[in-house]
Amino acid sequence: MKFIVNVSRLLVGALFIFSGFIKLNDPLGFSYKLQEYFSYDVLNIPFLEPYALGISIFVVIFEVVLGIFLLIGYKPKFTVWSLLAMIVFFTFLTFYAAYFDKVKDCGCFGDFLKLTPWESFTKDVILLVLILILFFGVKHIKPIFGKLGLTVASLLSFIACLWFAYHVLMHLPVFDFRAYKIGSNIQDNMTIPEGAKKPVMEWIWLFDVNGEEKEFVTNGSYPTVEGKLISYETKVIEKGYEPSILDFSIESDDEDLTTQFLEEDHLVMITSYSLESAEVDGLKKLKAVSDKAIENGYTVIGLSASGNDVKAQIKKDYDLNFDFYLCDEKVLKTIVRSNPGVLVLEKGTVLQKEHWNDIEDIELPKVERKQEVIKDDGTVYLIDGEISTKEEVEALTKDDIEAMYVLKERNEGNVLDSINAANKTNYTSFVEAVLKKE
């Protein structure tokens, strides 16, 4: 029994420390998961949602500290009773989520490891068995230090957890396991690679055949049945490949601009899932960083789930010189654990990501500004194939020009189609000056 208790002690202690530390690295992310549990659709206790962050910090620190207490043998009865109470609650929670299919991921290991609801429940059942062994064999849990050593180790572990939680909340998680981490390419993470595994689907059809309801199952083809279709439903038998980013988008009132902005060579993206609840001190810092970025040749945009009126008011109140576009709130919470937060991208690859507290750390070296295209329905002016302005073309002299080409009517497949496709314009004619070579 002593051997079994000590093995259980090591397994439970290590798992609680690991699971708790992963969540302690990102307590804000765990608080979002708790809000999901507290919502009307799950446990229906929405009055706890405003306290989700405080509960999150308490739970993850308690989880880590209990694991440490168990390994060093500090107050074994208190520790085992606490572990038992915690695992009973978590087992109920994961069973409820799995049985009623309410929450797709329990958040037990944050973004490091995604578990299905039934996998989470199974893990908790195994832990429950191990903790019951500890409960009945608590007399075999002996301290590894003296009384003073236990007190010092316990106090230091608690202080370290508090400091780490404060640090990641005031900055960003030390370890980033999300699809928007530095070095990741958003477009690649949104793409399904060629040859990727496709989902296996089952189609269930309900027909009225001579007054009798009959069910038919196919793999997608319409069944050959003489009768009236009543209804049908689909069922996923085996999941296929899913990209790590499913719902990222950048939208204006009129169009989807996701691809356009993710193709930008130098993009500064300022995020705020809710401008109404954004930190005022953070909003005050946005003007300086956005002005510097624009001056140094970057394209600057804002992303928020807030309404147009709020976006316009924030832009006016803080004298911001960039526009906010629409993006899903949950996505923005995932991108960066800060409201507001700032990212620097190059063709969709995240180069820098900072909490608003660390905006001053963003490096914005001068870059060559991409030539802006005036989007109208008239004439586009080119000099040696590069888009220019009418004034620049007219300023050229005969000594500068080798040849002039003018296209007054647009024909399908010509150079205008390429220009319009690349720049989302609708030019109908162009004038091009070819310069003499020196």
Solvent accessible surface area in square Angstrom, and as a share of the most:
residue,aa,sasa,rsa
1,M,113,0.50
2,K,118,0.50
3,F,155,0.64
4,I,89,0.45
5,V,0,0.00
6,N,48,0.25
7,V,60,0.34
8,S,2,0.01
9,R,19,0.07
10,L,114,0.57
11,L,97,0.48
12,V,0,0.00
13,G,0,0.00
14,A,56,0.43
15,L,53,0.26
16,F,6,0.03
17,I,45,0.23
18,F,85,0.35
19,S,8,0.05
20,G,0,0.00
21,F,74,0.31
22,I,14,0.07
23,K,9,0.04
24,L,3,0.01
25,N,3,0.01
26,D,19,0.10
27,P,2,0.01
28,L,39,0.20
29,G,13,0.12
30,F,19,0.08
31,S,2,0.02
32,Y,39,0.15
33,K,33,0.14
34,L,16,0.08
35,Q,57,0.25
36,E,56,0.25
37,Y,7,0.03
38,F,16,0.07
39,S,29,0.19
40,Y,158,0.60
41,D,109,0.56
42,V,9,0.05
43,L,42,0.21
44,N,90,0.46
45,I,48,0.24
46,P,37,0.23
47,F,139,0.58
48,L,46,0.23
49,E,53,0.24
50,P,107,0.67
51,Y,136,0.52
52,A,0,0.00
53,L,65,0.32
54,G,48,0.46
55,I,53,0.27
56,S,0,0.00
57,I,39,0.20
58,F,133,0.55
59,V,25,0.14
60,V,0,0.00
61,I,9,0.05
62,F,54,0.22
63,E,8,0.04
64,V,8,0.05
65,V,9,0.05
66,L,0,0.00
67,G,0,0.00
68,I,38,0.19
69,F,23,0.10
70,L,1,0.01
71,L,51,0.25
72,I,15,0.08
73,G,3,0.03
74,Y,43,0.16
75,K,114,0.48
76,P,38,0.24
77,K,141,0.60
78,F,103,0.43
79,T,0,0.00
80,V,1,0.01
81,W,151,0.53
82,S,16,0.10
83,L,0,0.00
84,L,25,0.13
85,A,67,0.52
86,M,21,0.09
87,I,2,0.01
88,V,78,0.45
89,F,108,0.45
90,F,42,0.17
91,T,16,0.09
92,F,109,0.45
93,L,11,0.06
94,T,6,0.04
95,F,79,0.33
96,Y,52,0.20
97,A,3,0.02
98,A,8,0.06
99,Y,134,0.51
100,F,106,0.44
101,D,87,0.45
102,K,80,0.34
103,V,1,0.01
104,K,135,0.57
105,D,22,0.11
106,C,11,0.06
107,G,5,0.05
108,C,19,0.12
109,F,12,0.05
110,G,22,0.21
111,D,38,0.20
112,F,98,0.41
113,L,83,0.41
114,K,122,0.52
115,L,29,0.14
116,T,65,0.38
117,P,20,0.13
118,W,128,0.45
119,E,88,0.39
120,S,0,0.00
121,F,46,0.19
122,T,73,0.42
123,K,40,0.17
124,D,2,0.01
125,V,54,0.31
126,I,98,0.50
127,L,10,0.05
128,L,42,0.21
129,V,81,0.47
130,L,33,0.16
131,I,0,0.00
132,L,65,0.32
133,I,44,0.22
134,L,0,0.00
135,F,54,0.23
136,F,151,0.63
137,G,1,0.01
138,V,32,0.19
139,K,147,0.62
140,H,41,0.18
141,I,6,0.03
142,K,120,0.51
143,P,68,0.43
144,I,102,0.52
145,F,98,0.41
146,G,52,0.50
147,K,178,0.76
148,L,139,0.69
149,G,30,0.28
150,L,18,0.09
151,T,65,0.38
152,V,69,0.40
153,A,28,0.22
154,S,8,0.05
155,L,101,0.50
156,L,107,0.53
157,S,14,0.09
158,F,89,0.37
159,I,89,0.45
160,A,57,0.44
161,C,8,0.05
162,L,81,0.40
163,W,152,0.53
164,F,27,0.11
165,A,4,0.03
166,Y,137,0.52
167,H,59,0.26
168,V,5,0.03
169,L,35,0.17
170,M,71,0.31
171,H,63,0.28
172,L,29,0.14
173,P,15,0.10
174,V,76,0.44
175,F,100,0.42
176,D,38,0.20
177,F,77,0.32
178,R,13,0.05
179,A,21,0.17
180,Y,9,0.03
181,K,89,0.38
182,I,103,0.52
183,G,56,0.54
184,S,15,0.10
185,N,31,0.16
186,I,0,0.00
187,Q,45,0.20
188,D,99,0.51
189,N,36,0.19
190,M,62,0.28
191,T,77,0.45
192,I,107,0.54
193,P,66,0.41
194,E,183,0.82
195,G,81,0.78
196,A,23,0.17
197,K,113,0.48
198,K,165,0.70
199,P,72,0.45
200,V,71,0.41
201,M,64,0.28
202,E,49,0.22
203,W,69,0.24
204,I,31,0.16
205,W,14,0.05
206,L,50,0.25
207,F,2,0.01
208,D,49,0.25
209,V,23,0.13
210,N,154,0.79
211,G,74,0.71
212,E,101,0.45
213,E,115,0.52
214,K,85,0.36
215,E,116,0.52
216,F,62,0.26
217,V,82,0.47
218,T,29,0.17
219,N,127,0.65
220,G,32,0.31
221,S,68,0.44
222,Y,132,0.50
223,P,13,0.08
224,T,146,0.85
225,V,33,0.19
226,E,167,0.75
227,G,40,0.39
228,K,153,0.65
229,L,62,0.31
230,I,79,0.40
231,S,54,0.35
232,Y,122,0.46
233,E,106,0.48
234,T,64,0.37
235,K,113,0.48
236,V,79,0.45
237,I,92,0.47
238,E,81,0.36
239,K,141,0.60
240,G,16,0.15
241,Y,97,0.37
242,E,106,0.47
243,P,14,0.09
244,S,79,0.51
245,I,5,0.03
246,L,122,0.61
247,D,85,0.44
248,F,7,0.03
249,S,25,0.16
250,I,0,0.00
251,E,61,0.27
252,S,39,0.25
253,D,119,0.62
254,D,137,0.71
255,E,90,0.41
256,D,84,0.43
257,L,13,0.06
258,T,13,0.08
259,T,89,0.52
260,Q,57,0.26
261,F,13,0.05
262,L,2,0.01
263,E,79,0.35
264,E,23,0.10
265,D,56,0.29
266,H,53,0.24
267,L,1,0.00
268,V,0,0.00
269,M,0,0.00
270,I,0,0.00
271,T,1,0.01
272,S,1,0.01
273,Y,48,0.18
274,S,22,0.14
275,L,4,0.02
276,E,112,0.50
277,S,69,0.44
278,A,9,0.07
279,E,91,0.41
280,V,81,0.46
281,D,82,0.43
282,G,0,0.00
283,L,4,0.02
284,K,130,0.55
285,K,59,0.25
286,L,1,0.00
287,K,67,0.28
288,A,74,0.57
289,V,11,0.06
290,S,0,0.00
291,D,45,0.23
292,K,101,0.43
293,A,0,0.00
294,I,52,0.26
295,E,129,0.58
296,N,16,0.08
297,G,8,0.08
298,Y,11,0.04
299,T,46,0.27
300,V,15,0.08
301,I,4,0.02
302,G,0,0.00
303,L,0,0.00
304,S,0,0.00
305,A,35,0.27
306,S,10,0.06
307,G,43,0.41
308,N,87,0.44
309,D,122,0.63
310,V,43,0.25
311,K,19,0.08
312,A,62,0.48
313,Q,92,0.41
314,I,20,0.10
315,K,67,0.28
316,K,160,0.68
317,D,85,0.44
318,Y,47,0.18
319,D,92,0.48
320,L,8,0.04
321,N,69,0.36
322,F,8,0.03
323,D,72,0.37
324,F,22,0.09
325,Y,39,0.15
326,L,82,0.41
327,C,2,0.01
328,D,70,0.36
329,E,73,0.33
330,K,139,0.59
331,V,6,0.04
332,L,3,0.01
333,K,32,0.14
334,T,43,0.25
335,I,0,0.00
336,V,2,0.01
337,R,22,0.08
338,S,8,0.05
339,N,15,0.08
340,P,0,0.00
341,G,0,0.00
342,V,0,0.00
343,L,0,0.00
344,V,6,0.03
345,L,2,0.01
346,E,81,0.36
347,K,98,0.42
348,G,1,0.01
349,T,36,0.21
350,V,0,0.00
351,L,79,0.39
352,Q,40,0.18
353,K,13,0.05
354,E,38,0.17
355,H,10,0.05
356,W,31,0.11
357,N,43,0.22
358,D,22,0.12
359,I,11,0.06
360,E,123,0.55
361,D,90,0.47
362,I,11,0.05
363,E,124,0.55
364,L,8,0.04
365,P,88,0.55
366,K,158,0.67
367,V,35,0.20
368,E,157,0.70
369,R,110,0.40
370,K,128,0.54
371,Q,105,0.47
372,E,127,0.57
373,V,28,0.16
374,I,126,0.64
375,K,114,0.48
376,D,65,0.34
377,D,96,0.50
378,G,30,0.29
379,T,47,0.27
380,V,3,0.02
381,Y,43,0.16
382,L,9,0.04
383,I,29,0.15
384,D,65,0.34
385,G,46,0.44
386,E,122,0.55
387,I,36,0.18
388,S,20,0.13
389,T,46,0.27
390,K,95,0.40
391,E,120,0.54
392,E,90,0.40
393,V,12,0.07
394,E,116,0.52
395,A,78,0.61
396,L,41,0.20
397,T,75,0.44
398,K,182,0.77
399,D,113,0.58
400,D,58,0.30
401,I,35,0.18
402,E,111,0.50
403,A,32,0.25
404,M,87,0.39
405,Y,120,0.46
406,V,87,0.50
407,L,41,0.20
408,K,165,0.70
409,E,128,0.57
410,R,106,0.39
411,N,91,0.47
412,E,176,0.79
413,G,68,0.65
414,N,35,0.18
415,V,72,0.41
416,L,0,0.00
417,D,37,0.19
418,S,71,0.46
419,I,18,0.09
420,N,13,0.06
421,A,84,0.65
422,A,83,0.65
423,N,33,0.17
424,K,102,0.43
425,T,18,0.10
426,N,75,0.38
427,Y,7,0.03
428,T,61,0.35
429,S,18,0.11
430,F,18,0.08
431,V,25,0.14
432,E,35,0.16
433,A,0,0.00
434,V,38,0.22
435,L,50,0.25
436,K,99,0.42
437,K,160,0.68
438,E,221,0.99
